[in-house]
């Protein structure tokens, strides 16, 4: 792109979004190592008439739980001599 000019394209925007998501991964907000997944699921739409770009992307966040496993714990009463 041209420095100090408001010019961009879908490829530059795609690269910036992937860069930002990698920065979020460094902060443990999204999962790391998903560049291909993100690239495959990133949809960028441009409207040249209005001068807007909109993007949508599936991003697996770190806090998603898929399985919670637990064990049954038997609680025993302990008699107190107090």
mmCIF file of the N, C-alpha and C atoms, coordinates in Angstrom:
data_MODEL
# 
_entry.id   MODEL 
# 
loop_
_atom_site.group_PDB 
_atom_site.id 
_atom_site.type_symbol 
_atom_site.label_atom_id 
_atom_site.label_alt_id 
_atom_site.label_comp_id 
_atom_site.label_asym_id 
_atom_site.label_entity_id 
_atom_site.label_seq_id 
_atom_site.pdbx_PDB_ins_code 
_atom_site.Cartn_x 
_atom_site.Cartn_y 
_atom_site.Cartn_z 
_atom_site.occupancy 
_atom_site.B_iso_or_equiv 
_atom_site.pdbx_formal_charge 
_atom_site.auth_seq_id 
_atom_site.auth_comp_id 
_atom_site.auth_asym_id 
_atom_site.auth_atom_id 
_atom_site.pdbx_PDB_model_num 
ATOM 1   N N  . UNK A 1 1  ? 0.834   -1.164  0.000  1.00 0.00 ? 1  UNK A N  1 
ATOM 2   C CA . UNK A 1 1  ? 0.000   0.000   0.000  1.00 0.00 ? 1  UNK A CA 1 
ATOM 3   C C  . UNK A 1 1  ? 0.893   1.246   0.000  1.00 0.00 ? 1  UNK A C  1 
ATOM 4   N N  . UNK A 1 2  ? 0.286   2.380   -0.098 1.00 0.00 ? 2  UNK A N  1 
ATOM 5   C CA . UNK A 1 2  ? 1.044   3.626   -0.192 1.00 0.00 ? 2  UNK A CA 1 
ATOM 6   C C  . UNK A 1 2  ? 1.055   4.296   1.183  1.00 0.00 ? 2  UNK A C  1 
ATOM 7   N N  . UNK A 1 3  ? 2.254   4.573   1.721  1.00 0.00 ? 3  UNK A N  1 
ATOM 8   C CA . UNK A 1 3  ? 2.327   5.222   3.040  1.00 0.00 ? 3  UNK A CA 1 
ATOM 9   C C  . UNK A 1 3  ? 1.596   6.573   3.047  1.00 0.00 ? 3  UNK A C  1 
ATOM 10  N N  . UNK A 1 4  ? 0.941   6.860   4.144  1.00 0.00 ? 4  UNK A N  1 
ATOM 11  C CA . UNK A 1 4  ? 0.213   8.120   4.375  1.00 0.00 ? 4  UNK A CA 1 
ATOM 12  C C  . UNK A 1 4  ? -0.958  8.329   3.425  1.00 0.00 ? 4  UNK A C  1 
ATOM 13  N N  . UNK A 1 5  ? -1.425  7.272   2.790  1.00 0.00 ? 5  UNK A N  1 
ATOM 14  C CA . UNK A 1 5  ? -2.594  7.352   1.908  1.00 0.00 ? 5  UNK A CA 1 
ATOM 15  C C  . UNK A 1 5  ? -3.632  6.362   2.396  1.00 0.00 ? 5  UNK A C  1 
ATOM 16  N N  . UNK A 1 6  ? -4.879  6.757   2.301  1.00 0.00 ? 6  UNK A N  1 
ATOM 17  C CA . UNK A 1 6  ? -5.975  5.908   2.744  1.00 0.00 ? 6  UNK A CA 1 
ATOM 18  C C  . UNK A 1 6  ? -6.375  4.947   1.622  1.00 0.00 ? 6  UNK A C  1 
ATOM 19  N N  . UNK A 1 7  ? -5.465  4.024   1.321  1.00 0.00 ? 7  UNK A N  1 
ATOM 20  C CA . UNK A 1 7  ? -5.703  3.056   0.257  1.00 0.00 ? 7  UNK A CA 1 
ATOM 21  C C  . UNK A 1 7  ? -5.423  1.669   0.826  1.00 0.00 ? 7  UNK A C  1 
ATOM 22  N N  . UNK A 1 8  ? -6.315  0.732   0.535  1.00 0.00 ? 8  UNK A N  1 
ATOM 23  C CA . UNK A 1 8  ? -6.110  -0.638  0.999  1.00 0.00 ? 8  UNK A CA 1 
ATOM 24  C C  . UNK A 1 8  ? -6.809  -1.593  0.047  1.00 0.00 ? 8  UNK A C  1 
ATOM 25  N N  . UNK A 1 9  ? -6.673  -2.864  0.302  1.00 0.00 ? 9  UNK A N  1 
ATOM 26  C CA . UNK A 1 9  ? -7.392  -3.867  -0.475 1.00 0.00 ? 9  UNK A CA 1 
ATOM 27  C C  . UNK A 1 9  ? -7.719  -5.041  0.441  1.00 0.00 ? 9  UNK A C  1 
ATOM 28  N N  . UNK A 1 10 ? -8.465  -6.001  -0.090 1.00 0.00 ? 10 UNK A N  1 
ATOM 29  C CA . UNK A 1 10 ? -8.882  -7.147  0.732  1.00 0.00 ? 10 UNK A CA 1 
ATOM 30  C C  . UNK A 1 10 ? -7.696  -7.923  1.281  1.00 0.00 ? 10 UNK A C  1 
ATOM 31  N N  . UNK A 1 11 ? -6.641  -8.092  0.491  1.00 0.00 ? 11 UNK A N  1 
ATOM 32  C CA . UNK A 1 11 ? -5.474  -8.848  0.945  1.00 0.00 ? 11 UNK A CA 1 
ATOM 33  C C  . UNK A 1 11 ? -4.806  -8.191  2.141  1.00 0.00 ? 11 UNK A C  1 
ATOM 34  N N  . UNK A 1 12 ? -4.661  -6.863  2.100  1.00 0.00 ? 12 UNK A N  1 
ATOM 35  C CA . UNK A 1 12 ? -4.044  -6.140  3.220  1.00 0.00 ? 12 UNK A CA 1 
ATOM 36  C C  . UNK A 1 12 ? -4.926  -6.202  4.458  1.00 0.00 ? 12 UNK A C  1 
ATOM 37  N N  . UNK A 1 13 ? -6.232  -6.110  4.261  1.00 0.00 ? 13 UNK A N  1 
ATOM 38  C CA . UNK A 1 13 ? -7.160  -6.186  5.394  1.00 0.00 ? 13 UNK A CA 1 
ATOM 39  C C  . UNK A 1 13 ? -7.131  -7.589  5.989  1.00 0.00 ? 13 UNK A C  1 
ATOM 40  N N  . UNK A 1 14 ? -7.118  -8.605  5.137  1.00 0.00 ? 14 UNK A N  1 
ATOM 41  C CA . UNK A 1 14 ? -7.043  -9.994  5.606  1.00 0.00 ? 14 UNK A CA 1 
ATOM 42  C C  . UNK A 1 14 ? -5.782  -10.200 6.451  1.00 0.00 ? 14 UNK A C  1 
ATOM 43  N N  . UNK A 1 15 ? -4.650  -9.700  5.973  1.00 0.00 ? 15 UNK A N  1 
ATOM 44  C CA . UNK A 1 15 ? -3.389  -9.842  6.711  1.00 0.00 ? 15 UNK A CA 1 
ATOM 45  C C  . UNK A 1 15 ? -3.452  -9.116  8.057  1.00 0.00 ? 15 UNK A C  1 
ATOM 46  N N  . UNK A 1 16 ? -4.071  -7.933  8.077  1.00 0.00 ? 16 UNK A N  1 
ATOM 47  C CA . UNK A 1 16 ? -4.194  -7.173  9.331  1.00 0.00 ? 16 UNK A CA 1 
ATOM 48  C C  . UNK A 1 16 ? -5.077  -7.893  10.334 1.00 0.00 ? 16 UNK A C  1 
ATOM 49  N N  . UNK A 1 17 ? -6.187  -8.451  9.871  1.00 0.00 ? 17 UNK A N  1 
ATOM 50  C CA . UNK A 1 17 ? -7.096  -9.159  10.780 1.00 0.00 ? 17 UNK A CA 1 
ATOM 51  C C  . UNK A 1 17 ? -6.399  -10.379 11.372 1.00 0.00 ? 17 UNK A C  1 
ATOM 52  N N  . UNK A 1 18 ? -5.682  -11.136 10.547 1.00 0.00 ? 18 UNK A N  1 
ATOM 53  C CA . UNK A 1 18 ? -4.967  -12.308 11.048 1.00 0.00 ? 18 UNK A CA 1 
ATOM 54  C C  . UNK A 1 18 ? -3.894  -11.871 12.048 1.00 0.00 ? 18 UNK A C  1 
ATOM 55  N N  . UNK A 1 19 ? -3.225  -10.756 11.769 1.00 0.00 ? 19 UNK A N  1 
ATOM 56  C CA . UNK A 1 19 ? -2.220  -10.222 12.702 1.00 0.00 ? 19 UNK A CA 1 
ATOM 57  C C  . UNK A 1 19 ? -2.876  -9.862  14.038 1.00 0.00 ? 19 UNK A C  1 
ATOM 58  N N  . UNK A 1 20 ? -4.018  -9.176  13.993 1.00 0.00 ? 20 UNK A N  1 
ATOM 59  C CA . UNK A 1 20 ? -4.708  -8.788  15.234 1.00 0.00 ? 20 UNK A CA 1 
ATOM 60  C C  . UNK A 1 20 ? -5.154  -10.010 16.022 1.00 0.00 ? 20 UNK A C  1 
ATOM 61  N N  . UNK A 1 21 ? -5.665  -11.029 15.319 1.00 0.00 ? 21 UNK A N  1 
ATOM 62  C CA . UNK A 1 21 ? -6.111  -12.235 16.011 1.00 0.00 ? 21 UNK A CA 1 
ATOM 63  C C  . UNK A 1 21 ? -4.929  -12.980 16.630 1.00 0.00 ? 21 UNK A C  1 
ATOM 64  N N  . UNK A 1 22 ? -3.771  -12.943 15.983 1.00 0.00 ? 22 UNK A N  1 
ATOM 65  C CA . UNK A 1 22 ? -2.573  -13.542 16.576 1.00 0.00 ? 22 UNK A CA 1 
ATOM 66  C C  . UNK A 1 22 ? -2.141  -12.776 17.826 1.00 0.00 ? 22 UNK A C  1 
ATOM 67  N N  . UNK A 1 23 ? -2.320  -11.456 17.817 1.00 0.00 ? 23 UNK A N  1 
ATOM 68  C CA . UNK A 1 23 ? -2.016  -10.668 19.018 1.00 0.00 ? 23 UNK A CA 1 
ATOM 69  C C  . UNK A 1 23 ? -2.973  -11.035 20.149 1.00 0.00 ? 23 UNK A C  1 
ATOM 70  N N  . UNK A 1 24 ? -4.243  -11.278 19.819 1.00 0.00 ? 24 UNK A N  1 
ATOM 71  C CA . UNK A 1 24 ? -5.201  -11.728 20.840 1.00 0.00 ? 24 UNK A CA 1 
ATOM 72  C C  . UNK A 1 24 ? -4.821  -13.115 21.353 1.00 0.00 ? 24 UNK A C  1 
ATOM 73  N N  . UNK A 1 25 ? -4.273  -13.955 20.475 1.00 0.00 ? 25 UNK A N  1 
ATOM 74  C CA . UNK A 1 25 ? -3.821  -15.289 20.898 1.00 0.00 ? 25 UNK A CA 1 
ATOM 75  C C  . UNK A 1 25 ? -2.663  -15.166 21.875 1.00 0.00 ? 25 UNK A C  1 
ATOM 76  N N  . UNK A 1 26 ? -1.773  -14.189 21.644 1.00 0.00 ? 26 UNK A N  1 
ATOM 77  C CA . UNK A 1 26 ? -0.664  -13.965 22.572 1.00 0.00 ? 26 UNK A CA 1 
ATOM 78  C C  . UNK A 1 26 ? -1.162  -13.551 23.952 1.00 0.00 ? 26 UNK A C  1 
ATOM 79  N N  . UNK A 1 27 ? -2.368  -12.965 23.998 1.00 0.00 ? 27 UNK A N  1 
ATOM 80  C CA . UNK A 1 27 ? -2.973  -12.563 25.272 1.00 0.00 ? 27 UNK A CA 1 
ATOM 81  C C  . UNK A 1 27 ? -3.897  -13.648 25.833 1.00 0.00 ? 27 UNK A C  1 
ATOM 82  N N  . UNK A 1 28 ? -3.909  -14.816 25.186 1.00 0.00 ? 28 UNK A N  1 
ATOM 83  C CA . UNK A 1 28 ? -4.713  -15.980 25.590 1.00 0.00 ? 28 UNK A CA 1 
ATOM 84  C C  . UNK A 1 28 ? -6.214  -15.712 25.500 1.00 0.00 ? 28 UNK A C  1 
ATOM 85  N N  . UNK A 1 29 ? -6.630  -14.870 24.562 1.00 0.00 ? 29 UNK A N  1 
ATOM 86  C CA . UNK A 1 29 ? -8.052  -14.606 24.368 1.00 0.00 ? 29 UNK A CA 1 
ATOM 87  C C  . UNK A 1 29 ? -8.646  -15.473 23.259 1.00 0.00 ? 29 UNK A C  1 
ATOM 88  N N  . UNK A 1 30 ? -7.829  -15.825 22.286 1.00 0.00 ? 30 UNK A N  1 
ATOM 89  C CA . UNK A 1 30 ? -8.237  -16.776 21.260 1.00 0.00 ? 30 UNK A CA 1 
ATOM 90  C C  . UNK A 1 30 ? -7.153  -17.845 21.175 1.00 0.00 ? 30 UNK A C  1 
ATOM 91  N N  . UNK A 1 31 ? -7.507  -18.976 20.573 1.00 0.00 ? 31 UNK A N  1 
ATOM 92  C CA . UNK A 1 31 ? -6.554  -20.083 20.501 1.00 0.00 ? 31 UNK A CA 1 
ATOM 93  C C  . UNK A 1 31 ? -5.444  -19.799 19.510 1.00 0.00 ? 31 UNK A C  1 
ATOM 94  N N  . UNK A 1 32 ? -4.249  -20.264 19.812 1.00 0.00 ? 32 UNK A N  1 
ATOM 95  C CA . UNK A 1 32 ? -3.086  -20.081 18.940 1.00 0.00 ? 32 UNK A CA 1 
ATOM 96  C C  . UNK A 1 32 ? -3.052  -21.134 17.837 1.00 0.00 ? 32 UNK A C  1 
ATOM 97  N N  . UNK A 1 33 ? -2.299  -20.814 16.773 1.00 0.00 ? 33 UNK A N  1 
ATOM 98  C CA . UNK A 1 33 ? -2.047  -21.775 15.708 1.00 0.00 ? 33 UNK A CA 1 
ATOM 99  C C  . UNK A 1 33 ? -3.222  -22.009 14.782 1.00 0.00 ? 33 UNK A C  1 
ATOM 100 N N  . UNK A 1 34 ? -4.102  -21.035 14.659 1.00 0.00 ? 34 UNK A N  1 
ATOM 101 C CA . UNK A 1 34 ? -5.298  -21.227 13.844 1.00 0.00 ? 34 UNK A CA 1 
ATOM 102 C C  . UNK A 1 34 ? -5.306  -20.345 12.601 1.00 0.00 ? 34 UNK A C  1 
ATOM 103 N N  . UNK A 1 35 ? -4.138  -19.948 12.097 1.00 0.00 ? 35 UNK A N  1 
ATOM 104 C CA . UNK A 1 35 ? -4.088  -19.053 10.943 1.00 0.00 ? 35 UNK A CA 1 
ATOM 105 C C  . UNK A 1 35 ? -4.878  -19.603 9.757  1.00 0.00 ? 35 UNK A C  1 
ATOM 106 N N  . UNK A 1 36 ? -4.705  -20.889 9.457  1.00 0.00 ? 36 UNK A N  1 
ATOM 107 C CA . UNK A 1 36 ? -5.415  -21.475 8.322  1.00 0.00 ? 36 UNK A CA 1 
ATOM 108 C C  . UNK A 1 36 ? -6.920  -21.519 8.594  1.00 0.00 ? 36 UNK A C  1 
ATOM 109 N N  . UNK A 1 37 ? -7.309  -21.921 9.805  1.00 0.00 ? 37 UNK A N  1 
ATOM 110 C CA . UNK A 1 37 ? -8.732  -21.963 10.162 1.00 0.00 ? 37 UNK A CA 1 
ATOM 111 C C  . UNK A 1 37 ? -9.348  -20.579 10.016 1.00 0.00 ? 37 UNK A C  1 
ATOM 112 N N  . UNK A 1 38 ? -8.661  -19.570 10.546 1.00 0.00 ? 38 UNK A N  1 
ATOM 113 C CA . UNK A 1 38 ? -9.179  -18.198 10.482 1.00 0.00 ? 38 UNK A CA 1 
ATOM 114 C C  . UNK A 1 38 ? -9.247  -17.731 9.037  1.00 0.00 ? 38 UNK A C  1 
ATOM 115 N N  . UNK A 1 39 ? -8.206  -17.967 8.284  1.00 0.00 ? 39 UNK A N  1 
ATOM 116 C CA . UNK A 1 39 ? -8.183  -17.557 6.883  1.00 0.00 ? 39 UNK A CA 1 
ATOM 117 C C  . UNK A 1 39 ? -9.316  -18.220 6.092  1.00 0.00 ? 39 UNK A C  1 
ATOM 118 N N  . UNK A 1 40 ? -9.567  -19.498 6.374  1.00 0.00 ? 40 UNK A N  1 
ATOM 119 C CA . UNK A 1 40 ? -10.635 -20.222 5.675  1.00 0.00 ? 40 UNK A CA 1 
ATOM 120 C C  . UNK A 1 40 ? -12.024 -19.722 6.068  1.00 0.00 ? 40 UNK A C  1 
ATOM 121 N N  . UNK A 1 41 ? -12.162 -19.178 7.270  1.00 0.00 ? 41 UNK A N  1 
ATOM 122 C CA . UNK A 1 41 ? -13.470 -18.749 7.771  1.00 0.00 ? 41 UNK A CA 1 
ATOM 123 C C  . UNK A 1 41 ? -13.655 -17.237 7.777  1.00 0.00 ? 41 UNK A C  1 
ATOM 124 N N  . UNK A 1 42 ? -12.704 -16.507 7.251  1.00 0.00 ? 42 UNK A N  1 
ATOM 125 C CA . UNK A 1 42 ? -12.762 -15.047 7.221  1.00 0.00 ? 42 UNK A CA 1 
ATOM 126 C C  . UNK A 1 42 ? -13.451 -14.596 5.936  1.00 0.00 ? 42 UNK A C  1 
ATOM 127 N N  . UNK A 1 43 ? -14.536 -13.865 6.082  1.00 0.00 ? 43 UNK A N  1 
ATOM 128 C CA . UNK A 1 43 ? -15.285 -13.343 4.938  1.00 0.00 ? 43 UNK A CA 1 
ATOM 129 C C  . UNK A 1 43 ? -15.169 -11.823 4.968  1.00 0.00 ? 43 UNK A C  1 
ATOM 130 N N  . UNK A 1 44 ? -14.649 -11.260 3.888  1.00 0.00 ? 44 UNK A N  1 
ATOM 131 C CA . UNK A 1 44 ? -14.486 -9.812  3.782  1.00 0.00 ? 44 UNK A CA 1 
ATOM 132 C C  . UNK A 1 44 ? -15.355 -9.324  2.631  1.00 0.00 ? 44 UNK A C  1 
ATOM 133 N N  . UNK A 1 45 ? -16.202 -8.347  2.924  1.00 0.00 ? 45 UNK A N  1 
ATOM 134 C CA . UNK A 1 45 ? -17.071 -7.767  1.900  1.00 0.00 ? 45 UNK A CA 1 
ATOM 135 C C  . UNK A 1 45 ? -16.761 -6.286  1.797  1.00 0.00 ? 45 UNK A C  1 
ATOM 136 N N  . UNK A 1 46 ? -16.614 -5.813  0.573  1.00 0.00 ? 46 UNK A N  1 
ATOM 137 C CA . UNK A 1 46 ? -16.349 -4.396  0.376  1.00 0.00 ? 46 UNK A CA 1 
ATOM 138 C C  . UNK A 1 46 ? -17.502 -3.760  -0.382 1.00 0.00 ? 46 UNK A C  1 
ATOM 139 N N  . UNK A 1 47 ? -17.842 -2.549  0.019  1.00 0.00 ? 47 UNK A N  1 
ATOM 140 C CA . UNK A 1 47 ? -18.862 -1.765  -0.660 1.00 0.00 ? 47 UNK A CA 1 
ATOM 141 C C  . UNK A 1 47 ? -18.176 -0.488  -1.123 1.00 0.00 ? 47 UNK A C  1 
ATOM 142 N N  . UNK A 1 48 ? -17.772 -0.477  -2.392 1.00 0.00 ? 48 UNK A N  1 
ATOM 143 C CA . UNK A 1 48 ? -17.022 0.665   -2.915 1.00 0.00 ? 48 UNK A CA 1 
ATOM 144 C C  . UNK A 1 48 ? -17.866 1.933   -2.974 1.00 0.00 ? 48 UNK A C  1 
ATOM 145 N N  . UNK A 1 49 ? -19.176 1.766   -3.139 1.00 0.00 ? 49 UNK A N  1 
ATOM 146 C CA . UNK A 1 49 ? -20.057 2.931   -3.211 1.00 0.00 ? 49 UNK A CA 1 
ATOM 147 C C  . UNK A 1 49 ? -20.080 3.694   -1.885 1.00 0.00 ? 49 UNK A C  1 
ATOM 148 N N  . UNK A 1 50 ? -20.183 2.943   -0.778 1.00 0.00 ? 50 UNK A N  1 
ATOM 149 C CA . UNK A 1 50 ? -20.229 3.599   0.533  1.00 0.00 ? 50 UNK A CA 1 
ATOM 150 C C  . UNK A 1 50 ? -18.849 3.729   1.163  1.00 0.00 ? 50 UNK A C  1 
ATOM 151 N N  . UNK A 1 51 ? -17.855 3.039   0.565  1.00 0.00 ? 51 UNK A N  1 
ATOM 152 C CA . UNK A 1 51 ? -16.497 3.104   1.113  1.00 0.00 ? 51 UNK A CA 1 
ATOM 153 C C  . UNK A 1 51 ? -16.335 2.330   2.412  1.00 0.00 ? 51 UNK A C  1 
ATOM 154 N N  . UNK A 1 52 ? -17.089 1.238   2.547  1.00 0.00 ? 52 UNK A N  1 
ATOM 155 C CA . UNK A 1 52 ? -16.993 0.444   3.781  1.00 0.00 ? 52 UNK A CA 1 
ATOM 156 C C  . UNK A 1 52 ? -16.539 -0.981  3.474  1.00 0.00 ? 52 UNK A C  1 
ATOM 157 N N  . UNK A 1 53 ? -15.885 -1.545  4.458  1.00 0.00 ? 53 UNK A N  1 
ATOM 158 C CA . UNK A 1 53 ? -15.497 -2.951  4.412  1.00 0.00 ? 53 UNK A CA 1 
ATOM 159 C C  . UNK A 1 53 ? -16.039 -3.607  5.665  1.00 0.00 ? 53 UNK A C  1 
ATOM 160 N N  . UNK A 1 54 ? -16.655 -4.757  5.486  1.00 0.00 ? 54 UNK A N  1 
ATOM 161 C CA . UNK A 1 54 ? -17.209 -5.515  6.603  1.00 0.00 ? 54 UNK A CA 1 
ATOM 162 C C  . UNK A 1 54 ? -16.569 -6.896  6.581  1.00 0.00 ? 54 UNK A C  1 
ATOM 163 N N  . UNK A 1 55 ? -16.215 -7.393  7.766  1.00 0.00 ? 55 UNK A N  1 
ATOM 164 C CA . UNK A 1 55 ? -15.679 -8.756  7.807  1.00 0.00 ? 55 UNK A CA 1 
ATOM 165 C C  . UNK A 1 55 ? -16.377 -9.550  8.898  1.00 0.00 ? 55 UNK A C  1 
ATOM 166 N N  . UNK A 1 56 ? -16.469 -10.836 8.655  1.00 0.00 ? 56 UNK A N  1 
ATOM 167 C CA . UNK A 1 56 ? -17.008 -11.805 9.605  1.00 0.00 ? 56 UNK A CA 1 
ATOM 168 C C  . UNK A 1 56 ? -16.046 -12.978 9.665  1.00 0.00 ? 56 UNK A C  1 
ATOM 169 N N  . UNK A 1 57 ? -15.862 -13.510 10.863 1.00 0.00 ? 57 UNK A N  1 
ATOM 170 C CA . UNK A 1 57 ? -14.939 -14.621 11.012 1.00 0.00 ? 57 UNK A CA 1 
ATOM 171 C C  . UNK A 1 57 ? -15.320 -15.457 12.230 1.00 0.00 ? 57 UNK A C  1 
ATOM 172 N N  . UNK A 1 58 ? -15.255 -16.766 12.059 1.00 0.00 ? 58 UNK A N  1 
ATOM 173 C CA . UNK A 1 58 ? -15.395 -17.658 13.204 1.00 0.00 ? 58 UNK A CA 1 
ATOM 174 C C  . UNK A 1 58 ? -14.047 -17.680 13.907 1.00 0.00 ? 58 UNK A C  1 
ATOM 175 N N  . UNK A 1 59 ? -14.054 -17.411 15.195 1.00 0.00 ? 59 UNK A N  1 
ATOM 176 C CA . UNK A 1 59 ? -12.806 -17.398 15.959 1.00 0.00 ? 59 UNK A CA 1 
ATOM 177 C C  . UNK A 1 59 ? -13.007 -18.219 17.230 1.00 0.00 ? 59 UNK A C  1 
ATOM 178 N N  . UNK A 1 60 ? -12.334 -19.363 17.339 1.00 0.00 ? 60 UNK A N  1 
ATOM 179 C CA . UNK A 1 60 ? -12.444 -20.166 18.562 1.00 0.00 ? 60 UNK A CA 1 
ATOM 180 C C  . UNK A 1 60 ? -11.765 -19.443 19.731 1.00 0.00 ? 60 UNK A C  1 
ATOM 181 N N  . UNK A 1 61 ? -12.561 -19.076 20.708 1.00 0.00 ? 61 UNK A N  1 
ATOM 182 C CA . UNK A 1 61 ? -11.992 -18.385 21.857 1.00 0.00 ? 61 UNK A CA 1 
ATOM 183 C C  . UNK A 1 61 ? -11.509 -19.392 22.895 1.00 0.00 ? 61 UNK A C  1 
ATOM 184 N N  . UNK A 1 62 ? -10.658 -18.943 23.767 1.00 0.00 ? 62 UNK A N  1 
ATOM 185 C CA . UNK A 1 62 ? -10.022 -19.829 24.735 1.00 0.00 ? 62 UNK A CA 1 
ATOM 186 C C  . UNK A 1 62 ? -11.016 -20.354 25.763 1.00 0.00 ? 62 UNK A C  1 
ATOM 187 N N  . UNK A 1 63 ? -12.004 -19.577 26.133 1.00 0.00 ? 63 UNK A N  1 
ATOM 188 C CA . UNK A 1 63 ? -12.871 -19.954 27.244 1.00 0.00 ? 63 UNK A CA 1 
ATOM 189 C C  . UNK A 1 63 ? -13.982 -20.935 26.880 1.00 0.00 ? 63 UNK A C  1 
ATOM 190 N N  . UNK A 1 64 ? -14.055 -21.354 25.637 1.00 0.00 ? 64 UNK A N  1 
ATOM 191 C CA . UNK A 1 64 ? -15.083 -22.310 25.266 1.00 0.00 ? 64 UNK A CA 1 
ATOM 192 C C  . UNK A 1 64 ? -14.799 -23.656 25.922 1.00 0.00 ? 64 UNK A C  1 
ATOM 193 N N  . UNK A 1 65 ? -15.791 -24.190 26.561 1.00 0.00 ? 65 UNK A N  1 
ATOM 194 C CA . UNK A 1 65 ? -15.661 -25.511 27.162 1.00 0.00 ? 65 UNK A CA 1 
ATOM 195 C C  . UNK A 1 65 ? -16.376 -26.517 26.276 1.00 0.00 ? 65 UNK A C  1 
ATOM 196 N N  . UNK A 1 66 ? -15.718 -27.587 25.963 1.00 0.00 ? 66 UNK A N  1 
ATOM 197 C CA . UNK A 1 66 ? -16.327 -28.614 25.148 1.00 0.00 ? 66 UNK A CA 1 
ATOM 198 C C  . UNK A 1 66 ? -16.785 -29.795 26.000 1.00 0.00 ? 66 UNK A C  1 
ATOM 199 N N  . UNK A 1 67 ? -16.008 -30.122 27.025 1.00 0.00 ? 67 UNK A N  1 
ATOM 200 C CA . UNK A 1 67 ? -16.336 -31.238 27.911 1.00 0.00 ? 67 UNK A CA 1 
ATOM 201 C C  . UNK A 1 67 ? -15.930 -30.858 29.320 1.00 0.00 ? 67 UNK A C  1 
ATOM 202 N N  . UNK A 1 68 ? -16.791 -31.144 30.266 1.00 0.00 ? 68 UNK A N  1 
ATOM 203 C CA . UNK A 1 68 ? -16.452 -30.973 31.673 1.00 0.00 ? 68 UNK A CA 1 
ATOM 204 C C  . UNK A 1 68 ? -16.559 -32.352 32.304 1.00 0.00 ? 68 UNK A C  1 
ATOM 205 N N  . UNK A 1 69 ? -15.467 -32.812 32.860 1.00 0.00 ? 69 UNK A N  1 
ATOM 206 C CA . UNK A 1 69 ? -15.474 -34.120 33.499 1.00 0.00 ? 69 UNK A CA 1 
ATOM 207 C C  . UNK A 1 69 ? -15.312 -33.932 34.998 1.00 0.00 ? 69 UNK A C  1 
ATOM 208 N N  . UNK A 1 70 ? -16.022 -34.733 35.731 1.00 0.00 ? 70 UNK A N  1 
ATOM 209 C CA . UNK A 1 70 ? -15.905 -34.648 37.179 1.00 0.00 ? 70 UNK A CA 1 
ATOM 210 C C  . UNK A 1 70 ? -15.976 -36.032 37.793 1.00 0.00 ? 70 UNK A C  1 
ATOM 211 N N  . UNK A 1 71 ? -15.563 -36.116 39.012 1.00 0.00 ? 71 UNK A N  1 
ATOM 212 C CA . UNK A 1 71 ? -15.610 -37.374 39.754 1.00 0.00 ? 71 UNK A CA 1 
ATOM 213 C C  . UNK A 1 71 ? -16.535 -37.189 40.940 1.00 0.00 ? 71 UNK A C  1 
ATOM 214 N N  . UNK A 1 72 ? -17.230 -38.228 41.266 1.00 0.00 ? 72 UNK A N  1 
ATOM 215 C CA . UNK A 1 72 ? -18.087 -38.198 42.434 1.00 0.00 ? 72 UNK A CA 1 
ATOM 216 C C  . UNK A 1 72 ? -17.208 -38.302 43.677 1.00 0.00 ? 72 UNK A C  1 
ATOM 217 N N  . UNK A 1 73 ? -17.458 -37.430 44.608 1.00 0.00 ? 73 UNK A N  1 
ATOM 218 C CA . UNK A 1 73 ? -16.683 -37.436 45.851 1.00 0.00 ? 73 UNK A CA 1 
ATOM 219 C C  . UNK A 1 73 ? -17.648 -37.714 47.006 1.00 0.00 ? 73 UNK A C  1 
ATOM 220 N N  . UNK A 1 74 ? -17.304 -38.713 47.787 1.00 0.00 ? 74 UNK A N  1 
ATOM 221 C CA . UNK A 1 74 ? -18.134 -39.048 48.940 1.00 0.00 ? 74 UNK A CA 1 
ATOM 222 C C  . UNK A 1 74 ? -17.699 -38.173 50.107 1.00 0.00 ? 74 UNK A C  1 
ATOM 223 N N  . UNK A 1 75 ? -18.651 -37.503 50.695 1.00 0.00 ? 75 UNK A N  1 
ATOM 224 C CA . UNK A 1 75 ? -18.352 -36.627 51.827 1.00 0.00 ? 75 UNK A CA 1 
ATOM 225 C C  . UNK A 1 75 ? -18.603 -37.423 53.113 1.00 0.00 ? 75 UNK A C  1 
ATOM 226 N N  . UNK A 1 76 ? -17.603 -37.473 53.979 1.00 0.00 ? 76 UNK A N  1 
ATOM 227 C CA . UNK A 1 76 ? -17.721 -38.208 55.237 1.00 0.00 ? 76 UNK A CA 1 
ATOM 228 C C  . UNK A 1 76 ? -17.927 -37.213 56.375 1.00 0.00 ? 76 UNK A C  1 
ATOM 229 N N  . UNK A 1 77 ? -18.834 -37.573 57.258 1.00 0.00 ? 77 UNK A N  1 
ATOM 230 C CA . UNK A 1 77 ? -19.027 -36.736 58.436 1.00 0.00 ? 77 UNK A CA 1 
ATOM 231 C C  . UNK A 1 77 ? -18.012 -37.121 59.494 1.00 0.00 ? 77 UNK A C  1 
ATOM 232 N N  . UNK A 1 78 ? -17.418 -36.137 60.083 1.00 0.00 ? 78 UNK A N  1 
ATOM 233 C CA . UNK A 1 78 ? -16.451 -36.384 61.131 1.00 0.00 ? 78 UNK A CA 1 
ATOM 234 C C  . UNK A 1 78 ? -17.063 -35.904 62.435 1.00 0.00 ? 78 UNK A C  1 
ATOM 235 N N  . UNK A 1 79 ? -17.120 -36.816 63.415 1.00 0.00 ? 79 UNK A N  1 
ATOM 236 C CA . UNK A 1 79 ? -17.685 -36.449 64.710 1.00 0.00 ? 79 UNK A CA 1 
ATOM 237 C C  . UNK A 1 79 ? -16.715 -35.562 65.462 1.00 0.00 ? 79 UNK A C  1 
ATOM 238 N N  . UNK A 1 80 ? -17.269 -34.572 66.081 1.00 0.00 ? 80 UNK A N  1 
ATOM 239 C CA . UNK A 1 80 ? -16.436 -33.667 66.858 1.00 0.00 ? 80 UNK A CA 1 
ATOM 240 C C  . UNK A 1 80 ? -16.671 -33.929 68.341 1.00 0.00 ? 80 UNK A C  1 
ATOM 241 N N  . UNK A 1 81 ? -15.616 -33.893 69.109 1.00 0.00 ? 81 UNK A N  1 
ATOM 242 C CA . UNK A 1 81 ? -15.749 -34.137 70.555 1.00 0.00 ? 81 UNK A CA 1 
ATOM 243 C C  . UNK A 1 81 ? -15.752 -32.821 71.310 1.00 0.00 ? 81 UNK A C  1 
ATOM 244 N N  . UNK A 1 82 ? -16.047 -31.735 70.621 1.00 0.00 ? 82 UNK A N  1 
ATOM 245 C CA . UNK A 1 82 ? -16.042 -30.430 71.314 1.00 0.00 ? 82 UNK A CA 1 
ATOM 246 C C  . UNK A 1 82 ? -17.354 -30.174 71.974 1.00 0.00 ? 82 UNK A C  1 
# 
